[in-house]
């Protein structure tokens, strides 16, 4: 029996060997396939977690931007209200009105004096206009104190001079607050998203780095020498960088006020406060002011320079740090100075970009539309049949495919906002300029409201300008040029490329992937913002050229087009399709 079995095995040994080999190979192949499926599942799960983490971080960052703007806005509002004391001028006009009424009641004014100083109808108009200023008005405490302290030595001004000052100051104050709010919103978005991006990259690199040996205990503090510090993600650098918003709140608004005041004087200087004007006339006058401040053409608006209002010059940076109380007695390390310099240079490049001016125009469109086409229309012109349809066509949209213009366009925007009013065929309603000024003067406190949210104007900007979120997503999701620290290699002077403030063409030849940086989540994962990544490893400040050698750049990339321009087109593509 045993011999027969041996003979059978000997005769079929080739078939048995082949069968065992086939079964073994099948088993190994099945195990290989199962392992690949498991790896794919794990990779998909990790990517999904990374996407959710990035989206959650981004959304939280935008919420932080809103609260930061509301926290900083009262400082600028207080400074602007003190510089333009509209309520104090109103009190002086009230005093002059009381003196005139007292003289009239006492019979001390002759007929010639009455005819030269104005008819009783003018006095009644002044009374109604002043009552509109007083009703529902706000009086700043500092202005009240200044008014009471300055009552001993009043400056003699005629009623005409007071009314002219009241007209100019009311318009200048509200318009300056709108521009300040728009600039503060954009500056805060840039700052917090730059820091949020660095924080995210630092966390990704730290998670991918090998764990430190826990068998030994270090008695020296090396917390500031890790990956996060190399990315500029240290507390002291971040604190100093965020402090530079002090410039806009305490100095930059003065430049804005001077520019706005000059434009208001040129446009509204010849308009009598007792004159009746239509809403269309008010919108045309406001549009003229905006053209003088922002630029009359698209090229002028793109080339407008707002950097001096937002950030100080290099020789004044130390002054800002000292005035804000951040600069301590301790010396700043070269590493910290380099990190701060890189952040400020990148911020300057973003502010000087054409996209910054484009978004600023859109933000101003929303704010001025809310003020002129909504608040003034309802409170001054008593227009309750207003239907506001803001429209922001893409710059790439063919003009012949744009929707037809409405029959009545009272838009106060420069180019992009369309506002339609449904009204009867009767003559348009009119209102005295003094009544309109009263509404605008009260709205100044609503524009600068940061203590009692929500701020209607800030909400209109954030909800009405989709490009603001797209711009923030581009800043947040784009990598920056940095050489990762390599153990044993001297990193002094080798962390960042050459410093530049006005030009943004410097790049680093060392790719983060070449240094071992794990792939980070791209901007395409920010689905809600409709943003695509800038070539995976592209720097946001590389506006002048495209590094085609980097991995992740699309095959259809055009080397003649800057990377930021491509991303911007993709970022607003969704907005363009929805608008059409």
HELIX and SHEET records of a PDB file:
HELIX    1   1 UNK A    2  UNK A   11  1                                  10    
HELIX    2   2 UNK A   13  UNK A   83  1                                  71    
HELIX    3   3 UNK A   86  UNK A  106  1                                  21    
HELIX    4   4 UNK A  111  UNK A  117  1                                   7    
HELIX    5   5 UNK A  120  UNK A  134  1                                  15    
HELIX    6   6 UNK A  141  UNK A  149  1                                   9    
HELIX    7   7 UNK A  159  UNK A  208  1                                  50    
HELIX    8   8 UNK A  223  UNK A  225  5                                   3    
HELIX    9   9 UNK A  227  UNK A  230  1                                   4    
HELIX   10  10 UNK A  235  UNK A  243  1                                   9    
HELIX   11  11 UNK A  246  UNK A  247  1                                   2    
HELIX   12  12 UNK A  248  UNK A  252  3                                   5    
HELIX   13  13 UNK A  253  UNK A  268  1                                  16    
HELIX   14  14 UNK A  279  UNK A  294  1                                  16    
HELIX   15  15 UNK A  298  UNK A  302  1                                   5    
HELIX   16  16 UNK A  307  UNK A  310  1                                   4    
HELIX   17  17 UNK A  314  UNK A  316  5                                   3    
HELIX   18  18 UNK A  317  UNK A  323  1                                   7    
HELIX   19  19 UNK A  334  UNK A  351  1                                  18    
HELIX   20  20 UNK A  354  UNK A  370  1                                  17    
HELIX   21  21 UNK A  371  UNK A  376  3                                   6    
HELIX   22  22 UNK A  377  UNK A  379  1                                   3    
HELIX   23  23 UNK A  399  UNK A  401  5                                   3    
HELIX   24  24 UNK A  433  UNK A  447  1                                  15    
HELIX   25  25 UNK A  456  UNK A  464  1                                   9    
HELIX   26  26 UNK A  466  UNK A  477  1                                  12    
HELIX   27  27 UNK A  523  UNK A  525  5                                   3    
HELIX   28  28 UNK A  527  UNK A  529  5                                   3    
HELIX   29  29 UNK A  563  UNK A  571  1                                   9    
HELIX   30  30 UNK A  573  UNK A  579  1                                   7    
SHEET    1   A 2 UNK A 276  UNK A 278  0                                        
SHEET    2   A 2 UNK A 430  UNK A 432 -1                                        
SHEET    1   B 2 UNK A 386  UNK A 387  0                                        
SHEET    2   B 2 UNK A 420  UNK A 421 -1                                        
END                                                                             
